[in-house]
Amino acid sequence: MKIKRLQILFISILLLGYPLLVGFSSYFIYVAGLFIIYAIMAMSLNLLTGFGGQISIGHAAFLAIGAYTTAILTLKLGLPFWLNLPLSGVITAIVGFLIGLPAVRLSGHFLAIATLAFGLAIPEIMLKWEGLTGGFAGLFIEKPSLFSSDTSFYYFTTVIALIITWLILNLLKGNFGRAFVAIRESEIAAEAMGVNVSLYKTLMFSISAFFTGIAGSLYAYFVGFISPHDFNMNISLIVLAMIVLGGLASITGSILGAFILTIIPQVADRFPGFTITITGAALILTILFLPNGLISLFNYKWKRKKTENKQLSLEG
Amino acid sequence: MLELKQISAFYGNIQALDRISIQIPEGSIVTLLGANGAGKSSTLKVISQLLPIKSGTMVYKNEDISNLEPNEIVKRRIIHCPENRQVFPKLTVEENLIIGSYLRRDKDQIKKDLSDIFSYFPILKERLKQYASTLSGGEQQMLAIGRALMGNPKVLLLDEPSLGLAPIIVNQIFEIIQEINRKGTSILLVEQNANLALRIADYGYILENGRIGLEGRAEFLRNNDEISKYYLGGKSHAANLY
């Protein structure tokens, strides 16, 4: 626990000082902002998949719903941003709850397929529902007047991300986290211990969707333009790759994974096909040699405790 | 205290239990015996509501509990210790035990129960920070029983606690089951090892193809040669056979 705290403290200081380091260069701030938004999303997915054992291959759809909610509420209803941000979270959480309902009955591959379908359907709906979403042309959103510059919005995003990290860590420490992990490890035993498995599965989806919706809202403001293409299957798979690469069931691992997979495309996109190759190779190597993710290299405590190397099953 | 009346249950189309009636009086040890697939584990699952009841009623302390959710059964302190132990492999021994007290809020009593469990199973205290998957089979069984005890059971449903364990460990575990019972917990014990179960039980039911084939006081079942031969595979061989 202590080492995790230190890691997060270190990351936060680095993030807050970062704009100074890069001389307020807007490109570098843009990349860092993206990283933070993906980190929120990766943590949310890890809550669901790493801790709760419920796989979701359509998580970008939640990001899309959060982003579009913000854009539509701003453009059509003129709601202020301090209202949009939580509302986007809440609306996405409601959708997450609805997706969680079938998840109570589905598990493993079947749940994967269901969430895959969800991830494919949402961008498609947004493409076709032009009246509301602007279709292919997308929507433009201005930053809130309070944080109108890239740098100030970057700071705002960082603070929100830190709050969310703190919330998730606390959530996992208590009875909630224990119930999640119990469900992942053995549903029968969890049920026999009095954990209400169906309730917690839907809750897991709602909570994960809530934070992802907030990330989506931040994304819409930060990037300033959203279109269905921003939330396609690729994003879902990359976020899944982030948590596998960084470390399943690890919050700092999610952050590390988000960092690496946000940086790689920025560095390697000049060479076509390079990003995908590196990402794929990194994933395979991680799964083979570091089943607990890259973060296990940093967690000395884990290393000592590591008594077995059995890979954490995504289907469990 | 806990009574099943004419309970039937199905796995899909396959009938697992056919109108079985069982009573577990307060403070007793009742055992369910029978061959593989006779419906022993299904009976426990029905009580903890892991398997839904199709017809019949289940009454606990004058309350109809036939239609409750599993967590509501646990709240009434009827705790199921499932077959094959089902410990949480990637959690430590400590975390496994804490999950056992998941629905309880009485922190002081939880601490006391924890130290009771360590007095039954001292080995668990030594293994506290280890992953449950690194324990031996016997230790995992102790952990599973300990975890169930953390729910402070009034009725404990034990599913084959002797499965796959060395005889010396089995004896140890059965002594502790008796000890738990002496402290006021009623026990419903499912066992393949009929002789052993009948030695500590007050009453026994013998299941056959989802029905109750025979029931009676434990010493009656134990001492009746014909029953032993017919249902339990012969008195003298029973221990070796199972």
Interface residues (C-beta under 8 A of the other chain):
Chain A: N175 R178 A179 V181 A182 R184 E185 S186 I188 A189 A190 E191 A192 M193 G194 V195 N196 V197 K305 T307 E308 K310 L312
Chain B: S48 L50 E69 P70 N71 I73 V74 K75 I79 H80 C81 P82 Q86 V87 F88 P89 K90 L91 E95 I98 I99 G100 Y102 L103 K129 Q130 Y131 S133 T134 R147 A148 G151
